[in-house]
Amino acid sequence: MKLALTTLLLIAAALAQGPKKFARTSGNSSSPAKEVAVTIAGKAINISYSAPSVRGRTIFGDSGILKRDGTWPVWRAGADEATQFHTDADLDINGLAVPKGDYTLWVDLDAGKWQLIVNKKQGWGTEYDKSQDVGRVAMAMSKPPALVEQFRITLSSAGANRGKLDLAWENMAASVNFTVK
């Protein structure tokens, strides 16, 4: 009885602490946890994701591993859990109004014309829920000069209140501009 009471107290104490923001604890060493951040016009923007590697596989295309994923053609923009996105400011992402707050990022890979999806669903789940979309924006596509072995997300300042989000993996790269409001 004493052991059961102690266990219940420990569980209650752990639950009372609540989830830690961006405390991605990927135990998968082949897809390490990554975080990128940028400050633009005094406002922080950050993304937390797991970075898978090519490891000799085909990632994109008809025989690619992403095509066999259960959420195809929507991809969680990384491995393991959904990619987390936080902004301290309202953003305009290539015409999509995104209020300050916490979101998940997804990418619609259909036909090689990627669309960035900003989704209101919170938490570390891997299940995509279209009804939670804030919206979608077309991404500019390019081919990197060399194979990108490990999936990479970058955030950069483009001067004043403007920035850029880049995704690159294997033989594909995509980007979208944004403005801090």
C-alpha positions, 0 to 999 in steps of 0.5 A, spaced: 500 500 500 505 504 501 509 503 495 502 504 491 501 511 494 508 513 493 508 511 486 501 515 485 505 521 488 510 521 484 506 520 478 502 526 480 508 530 481 510 529 474 504 531 471 503 537 475 510 540 472 506 539 465 510 539 458 516 542 457 516 546 450 521 544 445 524 539 450 525 534 444 528 528 447 529 523 441 532 517 443 533 515 435 541 517 434 540 516 427 535 522 427 538 527 432 534 532 435 535 539 432 533 546 434 534 552 429 532 560 431 532 567 429 531 573 432 528 578 427 525 585 429 526 583 436 522 577 436 524 570 436 522 565 432 524 557 433 523 550 430 525 544 433 525 537 429 528 531 428 534 530 422 534 524 419 539 522 414 539 519 407 544 513 409 544 510 402 536 510 401 532 514 396 528 519 400 523 523 394 520 520 388 516 514 386 520 509 390 522 514 396 521 512 403 517 518 404 512 515 399 511 509 403 509 513 409 502 513 412 501 520 411 503 521 404 503 526 401 503 530 407 510 529 411 512 532 418 518 535 415 523 531 419 523 524 423 520 521 429 515 527 432 511 533 428 516 539 427 514 544 432 514 551 430 514 557 435 513 565 433 513 571 438 510 575 433 505 575 428 508 573 421 506 573 414 509 567 411 508 569 403 501 571 404 499 567 410 497 570 416 500 566 422 498 569 429 504 569 434 504 562 438 505 555 437 504 550 431 507 544 428 510 544 421 508 539 415 510 539 408 505 537 402 510 534 397 505 532 392 508 532 385 514 535 387 511 542 388 512 543 396 507 547 400 509 549 407 503 547 412 502 551 418 498 547 423 495 549 430 495 542 432 500 542 439 504 537 442 509 531 439 504 527 435 505 524 428 498 524 426 496 530 421 490 533 422 488 537 416 482 541 420 487 544 424 491 547 418 492 555 419 494 555 411 498 552 406 503 556 402 507 555 396 515 554 397 520 556 392 523 549 389 531 548 387 536 543 387 542 543 392 549 543 389 550 537 392 547 531 396 544 533 403 545 527 407 542 530 413 535 533 413 536 541 415 532 546 416 534 553 417 531 560 419 535 566 417 534 574 417 533 577 410 534 584 413 529 589 417 523 585 419 524 580 413 526 572 414 527 566 410 525 559 412 529 553 408 528 546 408 533 541 404 534 534 404 537 529 399 536 532 392 531 537 394 531 544 397 525 549 398 524 556 401 519 561 403 520 568 405 516 571 411 515 578 414 515 579 422 509 584 423 
